[in-house]
Amino acid sequence: MQWLKYSPFMYYGFRLLLKKGGLQEVWVLLAMALGYRICTYFCLRKRINICQL
């Protein structure tokens, strides 16, 4: 369960505000934002395809 604290974006955002770790937090936040956006796109696309049947 230790890895669970690294999954939310708030952890990296808070560390970035504290200026701890440099660019690592920026890249993780960008990757998370892109990943969430892609996941949402495919979920919505699947939902739309189901509704049109």
PDB file of N, CA, C, O and CB in Angstrom:
ATOM      1  N   MET A   1       0.807  -1.200   0.000  1.00  0.00           N
ATOM      2  CA  MET A   1       0.000   0.000   0.000  1.00  0.00           C
ATOM      3  C   MET A   1       0.855   1.270   0.000  1.00  0.00           C
ATOM      4  O   MET A   1       0.320   2.373  -0.110  1.00  0.00           O
ATOM      5  CB  MET A   1      -0.921  -0.005   1.195  1.00  0.00           C
ATOM      6  N   GLN A   2       2.158   1.126   0.120  1.00  0.00           N
ATOM      7  CA  GLN A   2       3.040   2.298   0.126  1.00  0.00           C
ATOM      8  C   GLN A   2       3.024   3.033  -1.204  1.00  0.00           C
ATOM      9  O   GLN A   2       3.152   4.257  -1.230  1.00  0.00           O
ATOM     10  CB  GLN A   2       4.462   1.882   0.460  1.00  0.00           C
ATOM     11  N   TRP A   3       2.868   2.312  -2.307  1.00  0.00           N
ATOM     12  CA  TRP A   3       2.886   2.930  -3.628  1.00  0.00           C
ATOM     13  C   TRP A   3       1.661   3.793  -3.873  1.00  0.00           C
ATOM     14  O   TRP A   3       1.669   4.631  -4.775  1.00  0.00           O
ATOM     15  CB  TRP A   3       2.982   1.870  -4.695  1.00  0.00           C
ATOM     16  N   LEU A   4       0.607   3.604  -3.085  1.00  0.00           N
ATOM     17  CA  LEU A   4      -0.642   4.322  -3.296  1.00  0.00           C
ATOM     18  C   LEU A   4      -0.494   5.823  -3.097  1.00  0.00           C
ATOM     19  O   LEU A   4      -1.234   6.601  -3.699  1.00  0.00           O
ATOM     20  CB  LEU A   4      -1.700   3.793  -2.367  1.00  0.00           C
ATOM     21  N   LYS A   5       0.450   6.240  -2.263  1.00  0.00           N
ATOM     22  CA  LYS A   5       0.607   7.673  -2.033  1.00  0.00           C
ATOM     23  C   LYS A   5       1.203   8.399  -3.235  1.00  0.00           C
ATOM     24  O   LYS A   5       1.116   9.624  -3.316  1.00  0.00           O
ATOM     25  CB  LYS A   5       1.475   7.905  -0.822  1.00  0.00           C
ATOM     26  N   TYR A   6       1.805   7.666  -4.168  1.00  0.00           N
ATOM     27  CA  TYR A   6       2.403   8.282  -5.354  1.00  0.00           C
ATOM     28  C   TYR A   6       1.433   8.380  -6.531  1.00  0.00           C
ATOM     29  O   TYR A   6       1.769   8.981  -7.552  1.00  0.00           O
ATOM     30  CB  TYR A   6       3.622   7.499  -5.775  1.00  0.00           C
ATOM     31  N   SER A   7       0.251   7.808  -6.411  1.00  0.00           N
ATOM     32  CA  SER A   7      -0.669   7.791  -7.545  1.00  0.00           C
ATOM     33  C   SER A   7      -1.453   9.091  -7.759  1.00  0.00           C
ATOM     34  O   SER A   7      -1.684   9.439  -8.917  1.00  0.00           O
ATOM     35  CB  SER A   7      -1.628   6.675  -7.369  1.00  0.00           C
ATOM     36  N   PRO A   8      -1.876   9.828  -6.738  1.00  0.00           N
ATOM     37  CA  PRO A   8      -2.657  11.034  -7.031  1.00  0.00           C
ATOM     38  C   PRO A   8      -1.783  12.185  -7.513  1.00  0.00           C
ATOM     39  O   PRO A   8      -0.622  12.310  -7.124  1.00  0.00           O
ATOM     40  CB  PRO A   8      -3.430  11.464  -5.798  1.00  0.00           C
ATOM     41  N   PHE A   9      -2.360  13.016  -8.361  1.00  0.00           N
ATOM     42  CA  PHE A   9      -1.599  14.141  -8.899  1.00  0.00           C
ATOM     43  C   PHE A   9      -1.356  15.220  -7.853  1.00  0.00           C
ATOM     44  O   PHE A   9      -0.480  16.066  -8.037  1.00  0.00           O
ATOM     45  CB  PHE A   9      -2.322  14.737 -10.091  1.00  0.00           C
ATOM     46  N   MET A  10      -2.108  15.209  -6.769  1.00  0.00           N
ATOM     47  CA  MET A  10      -1.923  16.217  -5.723  1.00  0.00           C
ATOM     48  C   MET A  10      -0.558  16.075  -5.047  1.00  0.00           C
ATOM     49  O   MET A  10       0.028  17.075  -4.632  1.00  0.00           O
ATOM     50  CB  MET A  10      -3.040  16.108  -4.678  1.00  0.00           C
ATOM     51  N   TYR A  11      -0.051  14.862  -4.931  1.00  0.00           N
ATOM     52  CA  TYR A  11       1.258  14.634  -4.320  1.00  0.00           C
ATOM     53  C   TYR A  11       2.344  15.353  -5.104  1.00  0.00           C
ATOM     54  O   TYR A  11       3.189  16.032  -4.522  1.00  0.00           O
ATOM     55  CB  TYR A  11       1.567  13.130  -4.242  1.00  0.00           C
ATOM     56  N   TYR A  12       2.322  15.205  -6.427  1.00  0.00           N
ATOM     57  CA  TYR A  12       3.347  15.823  -7.267  1.00  0.00           C
ATOM     58  C   TYR A  12       3.139  17.327  -7.386  1.00  0.00           C
ATOM     59  O   TYR A  12       4.105  18.086  -7.456  1.00  0.00           O
ATOM     60  CB  TYR A  12       3.348  15.188  -8.654  1.00  0.00           C
ATOM     61  N   GLY A  13       1.883  17.758  -7.408  1.00  0.00           N
ATOM     62  CA  GLY A  13       1.610  19.190  -7.446  1.00  0.00           C
ATOM     63  C   GLY A  13       2.091  19.897  -6.183  1.00  0.00           C
ATOM     64  O   GLY A  13       2.655  20.989  -6.254  1.00  0.00           O
ATOM     65  N   PHE A  14       1.869  19.275  -5.035  1.00  0.00           N
ATOM     66  CA  PHE A  14       2.323  19.854  -3.779  1.00  0.00           C
ATOM     67  C   PHE A  14       3.845  19.891  -3.706  1.00  0.00           C
ATOM     68  O   PHE A  14       4.422  20.877  -3.245  1.00  0.00           O
ATOM     69  CB  PHE A  14       1.762  19.068  -2.602  1.00  0.00           C
ATOM     70  N   ARG A  15       4.497  18.822  -4.158  1.00  0.00           N
ATOM     71  CA  ARG A  15       5.965  18.804  -4.163  1.00  0.00           C
ATOM     72  C   ARG A  15       6.522  19.855  -5.108  1.00  0.00           C
ATOM     73  O   ARG A  15       7.568  20.445  -4.838  1.00  0.00           O
ATOM     74  CB  ARG A  15       6.483  17.418  -4.561  1.00  0.00           C
ATOM     75  N   LEU A  16       5.828  20.093  -6.218  1.00  0.00           N
ATOM     76  CA  LEU A  16       6.264  21.102  -7.165  1.00  0.00           C
ATOM     77  C   LEU A  16       6.134  22.495  -6.557  1.00  0.00           C
ATOM     78  O   LEU A  16       6.989  23.352  -6.776  1.00  0.00           O
ATOM     79  CB  LEU A  16       5.456  21.006  -8.461  1.00  0.00           C
ATOM     80  N   LEU A  17       5.063  22.721  -5.791  1.00  0.00           N
ATOM     81  CA  LEU A  17       4.904  24.003  -5.112  1.00  0.00           C
ATOM     82  C   LEU A  17       5.991  24.222  -4.068  1.00  0.00           C
ATOM     83  O   LEU A  17       6.426  25.351  -3.841  1.00  0.00           O
ATOM     84  CB  LEU A  17       3.530  24.086  -4.458  1.00  0.00           C
ATOM     85  N   LEU A  18       6.425  23.146  -3.438  1.00  0.00           N
ATOM     86  CA  LEU A  18       7.487  23.247  -2.440  1.00  0.00           C
ATOM     87  C   LEU A  18       8.872  23.319  -3.077  1.00  0.00           C
ATOM     88  O   LEU A  18       9.867  23.530  -2.384  1.00  0.00           O
ATOM     89  CB  LEU A  18       7.421  22.066  -1.492  1.00  0.00           C
ATOM     90  N   LYS A  19       8.936  23.143  -4.399  1.00  0.00           N
ATOM     91  CA  LYS A  19      10.195  23.163  -5.161  1.00  0.00           C
ATOM     92  C   LYS A  19      11.141  22.051  -4.720  1.00  0.00           C
ATOM     93  O   LYS A  19      12.344  22.269  -4.577  1.00  0.00           O
ATOM     94  CB  LYS A  19      10.886  24.519  -5.006  1.00  0.00           C
ATOM     95  N   LYS A  20      10.593  20.864  -4.506  1.00  0.00           N
ATOM     96  CA  LYS A  20      11.393  19.697  -4.149  1.00  0.00           C
ATOM     97  C   LYS A  20      11.433  18.763  -5.339  1.00  0.00           C
ATOM     98  O   LYS A  20      10.382  18.253  -5.727  1.00  0.00           O
ATOM     99  CB  LYS A  20      10.822  18.976  -2.893  1.00  0.00           C
ATOM    100  N   GLY A  21      12.573  18.509  -5.937  1.00  0.00           N
ATOM    101  CA  GLY A  21      12.691  17.495  -6.980  1.00  0.00           C
ATOM    102  C   GLY A  21      12.828  18.035  -8.363  1.00  0.00           C
ATOM    103  O   GLY A  21      13.165  17.269  -9.266  1.00  0.00           O
ATOM    104  N   GLY A  22      12.590  19.318  -8.601  1.00  0.00           N
ATOM    105  CA  GLY A  22      12.822  19.908  -9.922  1.00  0.00           C
ATOM    106  C   GLY A  22      11.854  19.476 -10.992  1.00  0.00           C
ATOM    107  O   GLY A  22      10.638  19.521 -10.802  1.00  0.00           O
ATOM    108  N   LEU A  23      12.404  19.051 -12.138  1.00  0.00           N
ATOM    109  CA  LEU A  23      11.582  18.760 -13.309  1.00  0.00           C
ATOM    110  C   LEU A  23      10.876  17.404 -13.249  1.00  0.00           C
ATOM    111  O   LEU A  23       9.990  17.134 -14.060  1.00  0.00           O
ATOM    112  CB  LEU A  23      12.432  18.818 -14.536  1.00  0.00           C
ATOM    113  N   GLN A  24      11.251  16.569 -12.321  1.00  0.00           N
ATOM    114  CA  GLN A  24      10.611  15.253 -12.239  1.00  0.00           C
ATOM    115  C   GLN A  24       9.110  15.394 -12.003  1.00  0.00           C
ATOM    116  O   GLN A  24       8.323  14.694 -12.640  1.00  0.00           O
ATOM    117  CB  GLN A  24      11.247  14.413 -11.116  1.00  0.00           C
ATOM    118  N   GLU A  25       8.705  16.270 -11.116  1.00  0.00           N
ATOM    119  CA  GLU A  25       7.291  16.460 -10.835  1.00  0.00           C
ATOM    120  C   GLU A  25       6.549  17.035 -12.037  1.00  0.00           C
ATOM    121  O   GLU A  25       5.400  16.674 -12.293  1.00  0.00           O
ATOM    122  CB  GLU A  25       7.117  17.369  -9.633  1.00  0.00           C
ATOM    123  N   VAL A  26       7.207  17.932 -12.774  1.00  0.00           N
ATOM    124  CA  VAL A  26       6.580  18.519 -13.957  1.00  0.00           C
ATOM    125  C   VAL A  26       6.275  17.435 -14.983  1.00  0.00           C
ATOM    126  O   VAL A  26       5.174  17.392 -15.530  1.00  0.00           O
ATOM    127  CB  VAL A  26       7.487  19.602 -14.574  1.00  0.00           C
ATOM    128  N   TRP A  27       7.237  16.567 -15.245  1.00  0.00           N
ATOM    129  CA  TRP A  27       7.026  15.512 -16.226  1.00  0.00           C
ATOM    130  C   TRP A  27       5.968  14.517 -15.770  1.00  0.00           C
ATOM    131  O   TRP A  27       5.172  14.044 -16.581  1.00  0.00           O
ATOM    132  CB  TRP A  27       8.327  14.789 -16.502  1.00  0.00           C
ATOM    133  N   VAL A  28       5.951  14.200 -14.494  1.00  0.00           N
ATOM    134  CA  VAL A  28       4.944  13.264 -13.992  1.00  0.00           C
ATOM    135  C   VAL A  28       3.558  13.886 -14.100  1.00  0.00           C
ATOM    136  O   VAL A  28       2.611  13.205 -14.496  1.00  0.00           O
ATOM    137  CB  VAL A  28       5.244  12.867 -12.527  1.00  0.00           C
ATOM    138  N   LEU A  29       3.419  15.166 -13.757  1.00  0.00           N
ATOM    139  CA  LEU A  29       2.120  15.829 -13.864  1.00  0.00           C
ATOM    140  C   LEU A  29       1.650  15.910 -15.311  1.00  0.00           C
ATOM    141  O   LEU A  29       0.471  15.691 -15.591  1.00  0.00           O
ATOM    142  CB  LEU A  29       2.191  17.228 -13.264  1.00  0.00           C
ATOM    143  N   LEU A  30       2.552  16.218 -16.227  1.00  0.00           N
ATOM    144  CA  LEU A  30       2.176  16.266 -17.637  1.00  0.00           C
ATOM    145  C   LEU A  30       1.768  14.890 -18.155  1.00  0.00           C
ATOM    146  O   LEU A  30       0.800  14.766 -18.906  1.00  0.00           O
ATOM    147  CB  LEU A  30       3.328  16.814 -18.471  1.00  0.00           C
ATOM    148  N   ALA A  31       2.503  13.864 -17.755  1.00  0.00           N
ATOM    149  CA  ALA A  31       2.165  12.500 -18.175  1.00  0.00           C
ATOM    150  C   ALA A  31       0.816  12.070 -17.610  1.00  0.00           C
ATOM    151  O   ALA A  31       0.026  11.433 -18.306  1.00  0.00           O
ATOM    152  CB  ALA A  31       3.256  11.518 -17.732  1.00  0.00           C
ATOM    153  N   MET A  32       0.549  12.416 -16.347  1.00  0.00           N
ATOM    154  CA  MET A  32      -0.741  12.075 -15.747  1.00  0.00           C
ATOM    155  C   MET A  32      -1.882  12.801 -16.450  1.00  0.00           C
ATOM    156  O   MET A  32      -2.918  12.202 -16.735  1.00  0.00           O
ATOM    157  CB  MET A  32      -0.742  12.416 -14.253  1.00  0.00           C
ATOM    158  N   ALA A  33      -1.697  14.088 -16.729  1.00  0.00           N
ATOM    159  CA  ALA A  33      -2.744  14.853 -17.403  1.00  0.00           C
ATOM    160  C   ALA A  33      -3.022  14.279 -18.786  1.00  0.00           C
ATOM    161  O   ALA A  33      -4.180  14.140 -19.180  1.00  0.00           O
ATOM    162  CB  ALA A  33      -2.346  16.333 -17.513  1.00  0.00           C
ATOM    163  N   LEU A  34      -1.976  13.949 -19.518  1.00  0.00           N
ATOM    164  CA  LEU A  34      -2.147  13.371 -20.843  1.00  0.00           C
ATOM    165  C   LEU A  34      -2.797  11.988 -20.750  1.00  0.00           C
ATOM    166  O   LEU A  34      -3.687  11.662 -21.535  1.00  0.00           O
ATOM    167  CB  LEU A  34      -0.794  13.278 -21.563  1.00  0.00           C
ATOM    168  N   GLY A  35      -2.355  11.193 -19.804  1.00  0.00           N
ATOM    169  CA  GLY A  35      -2.934   9.860 -19.621  1.00  0.00           C
ATOM    170  C   GLY A  35      -4.402   9.903 -19.251  1.00  0.00           C
ATOM    171  O   GLY A  35      -5.197   9.133 -19.790  1.00  0.00           O
ATOM    172  N   TYR A  36      -4.780  10.795 -18.336  1.00  0.00           N
ATOM    173  CA  TYR A  36      -6.182  10.936 -17.948  1.00  0.00           C
ATOM    174  C   TYR A  36      -7.028  11.412 -19.120  1.00  0.00           C
ATOM    175  O   TYR A  36      -8.157  10.958 -19.305  1.00  0.00           O
ATOM    176  CB  TYR A  36      -6.317  11.907 -16.776  1.00  0.00           C
ATOM    177  N   ARG A  37      -6.480  12.321 -19.905  1.00  0.00           N
ATOM    178  CA  ARG A  37      -7.223  12.843 -21.060  1.00  0.00           C
ATOM    179  C   ARG A  37      -7.440  11.751 -22.110  1.00  0.00           C
ATOM    180  O   ARG A  37      -8.527  11.642 -22.677  1.00  0.00           O
ATOM    181  CB  ARG A  37      -6.474  14.038 -21.687  1.00  0.00           C
ATOM    182  N   ILE A  38      -6.420  10.954 -22.366  1.00  0.00           N
ATOM    183  CA  ILE A  38      -6.548   9.872 -23.341  1.00  0.00           C
ATOM    184  C   ILE A  38      -7.534   8.812 -22.849  1.00  0.00           C
ATOM    185  O   ILE A  38      -8.353   8.313 -23.620  1.00  0.00           O
ATOM    186  CB  ILE A  38      -5.176   9.232 -23.620  1.00  0.00           C
ATOM    187  N   CYS A  39      -7.453   8.478 -21.581  1.00  0.00           N
ATOM    188  CA  CYS A  39      -8.380   7.502 -21.000  1.00  0.00           C
ATOM    189  C   CYS A  39      -9.826   7.999 -21.084  1.00  0.00           C
ATOM    190  O   CYS A  39     -10.729   7.235 -21.424  1.00  0.00           O
ATOM    191  CB  CYS A  39      -8.004   7.214 -19.532  1.00  0.00           C
ATOM    192  N   THR A  40     -10.036   9.261 -20.779  1.00  0.00           N
ATOM    193  CA  THR A  40     -11.372   9.845 -20.855  1.00  0.00           C
ATOM    194  C   THR A  40     -11.888   9.835 -22.283  1.00  0.00           C
ATOM    195  O   THR A  40     -13.056   9.527 -22.520  1.00  0.00           O
ATOM    196  CB  THR A  40     -11.364  11.270 -20.311  1.00  0.00           C
ATOM    197  N   TYR A  41     -11.033  10.167 -23.230  1.00  0.00           N
ATOM    198  CA  TYR A  41     -11.424  10.162 -24.639  1.00  0.00           C
ATOM    199  C   TYR A  41     -11.922   8.787 -25.061  1.00  0.00           C
ATOM    200  O   TYR A  41     -12.990   8.673 -25.661  1.00  0.00           O
ATOM    201  CB  TYR A  41     -10.250  10.590 -25.524  1.00  0.00           C
ATOM    202  N   PHE A  42     -11.155   7.739 -24.752  1.00  0.00           N
ATOM    203  CA  PHE A  42     -11.548   6.408 -25.176  1.00  0.00           C
ATOM    204  C   PHE A  42     -12.795   5.919 -24.443  1.00  0.00           C
ATOM    205  O   PHE A  42     -13.622   5.219 -25.027  1.00  0.00           O
ATOM    206  CB  PHE A  42     -10.409   5.440 -24.957  1.00  0.00           C
ATOM    207  N   CYS A  43     -12.934   6.284 -23.169  1.00  0.00           N
ATOM    208  CA  CYS A  43     -14.146   5.893 -22.437  1.00  0.00           C
ATOM    209  C   CYS A  43     -15.379   6.578 -23.023  1.00  0.00           C
ATOM    210  O   CYS A  43     -16.418   5.940 -23.196  1.00  0.00           O
ATOM    211  CB  CYS A  43     -14.008   6.241 -20.940  1.00  0.00           C
ATOM    212  N   LEU A  44     -15.274   7.853 -23.324  1.00  0.00           N
ATOM    213  CA  LEU A  44     -16.399   8.561 -23.921  1.00  0.00           C
ATOM    214  C   LEU A  44     -16.699   8.053 -25.329  1.00  0.00           C
ATOM    215  O   LEU A  44     -17.861   7.945 -25.720  1.00  0.00           O
ATOM    216  CB  LEU A  44     -16.117  10.057 -23.957  1.00  0.00           C
ATOM    217  N   ARG A  45     -15.667   7.746 -26.075  1.00  0.00           N
ATOM    218  CA  ARG A  45     -15.869   7.229 -27.432  1.00  0.00           C
ATOM    219  C   ARG A  45     -16.589   5.881 -27.384  1.00  0.00           C
ATOM    220  O   ARG A  45     -17.477   5.614 -28.194  1.00  0.00           O
ATOM    221  CB  ARG A  45     -14.514   7.090 -28.171  1.00  0.00           C
ATOM    222  N   LYS A  46     -16.201   5.042 -26.434  1.00  0.00           N
ATOM    223  CA  LYS A  46     -16.867   3.750 -26.279  1.00  0.00           C
ATOM    224  C   LYS A  46     -18.314   3.954 -25.846  1.00  0.00           C
ATOM    225  O   LYS A  46     -19.212   3.256 -26.319  1.00  0.00           O
ATOM    226  CB  LYS A  46     -16.118   2.869 -25.255  1.00  0.00           C
ATOM    227  N   ARG A  47     -18.538   4.898 -24.960  1.00  0.00           N
ATOM    228  CA  ARG A  47     -19.889   5.178 -24.468  1.00  0.00           C
ATOM    229  C   ARG A  47     -20.789   5.695 -25.603  1.00  0.00           C
ATOM    230  O   ARG A  47     -21.956   5.314 -25.690  1.00  0.00           O
ATOM    231  CB  ARG A  47     -19.837   6.209 -23.316  1.00  0.00           C
ATOM    232  N   ILE A  48     -20.259   6.540 -26.451  1.00  0.00           N
ATOM    233  CA  ILE A  48     -21.029   7.077 -27.576  1.00  0.00           C
ATOM    234  C   ILE A  48     -21.371   5.958 -28.559  1.00  0.00           C
ATOM    235  O   ILE A  48     -22.492   5.903 -29.065  1.00  0.00           O
ATOM    236  CB  ILE A  48     -20.241   8.203 -28.292  1.00  0.00           C
ATOM    237  N   ASN A  49     -20.423   5.072 -28.834  1.00  0.00           N
ATOM    238  CA  ASN A  49     -20.681   3.964 -29.750  1.00  0.00           C
ATOM    239  C   ASN A  49     -21.753   3.030 -29.210  1.00  0.00           C
ATOM    240  O   ASN A  49     -22.548   2.502 -29.988  1.00  0.00           O
ATOM    241  CB  ASN A  49     -19.401   3.185 -30.011  1.00  0.00           C
ATOM    242  N   ILE A  50     -21.799   2.815 -27.924  1.00  0.00           N
ATOM    243  CA  ILE A  50     -22.819   1.960 -27.311  1.00  0.00           C
ATOM    244  C   ILE A  50     -24.194   2.610 -27.409  1.00  0.00           C
ATOM    245  O   ILE A  50     -25.185   1.929 -27.671  1.00  0.00           O
ATOM    246  CB  ILE A  50     -22.471   1.673 -25.837  1.00  0.00           C
ATOM    247  N   CYS A  51     -24.261   3.917 -27.201  1.00  0.00           N
ATOM    248  CA  CYS A  51     -25.535   4.634 -27.217  1.00  0.00           C
ATOM    249  C   CYS A  51     -26.128   4.725 -28.615  1.00  0.00           C
ATOM    250  O   CYS A  51     -27.349   4.810 -28.742  1.00  0.00           O
ATOM    251  CB  CYS A  51     -25.355   6.023 -26.651  1.00  0.00           C
ATOM    252  N   GLN A  52     -25.328   4.711 -29.653  1.00  0.00           N
ATOM    253  CA  GLN A  52     -25.838   4.848 -31.007  1.00  0.00           C
ATOM    254  C   GLN A  52     -26.433   3.532 -31.534  1.00  0.00           C
ATOM    255  O   GLN A  52     -27.115   3.539 -32.559  1.00  0.00           O
ATOM    256  CB  GLN A  52     -24.726   5.325 -31.929  1.00  0.00           C
ATOM    257  N   LEU A  53     -26.191   2.434 -30.867  1.00  0.00           N
ATOM    258  CA  LEU A  53     -26.726   1.154 -31.335  1.00  0.00           C
ATOM    259  C   LEU A  53     -28.166   1.133 -31.057  1.00  0.00           C
ATOM    260  O   LEU A  53     -28.840   0.149 -31.364  1.00  0.00           O
ATOM    261  CB  LEU A  53     -26.038  -0.042 -30.683  1.00  0.00           C
TER     262      LEU A  53
END
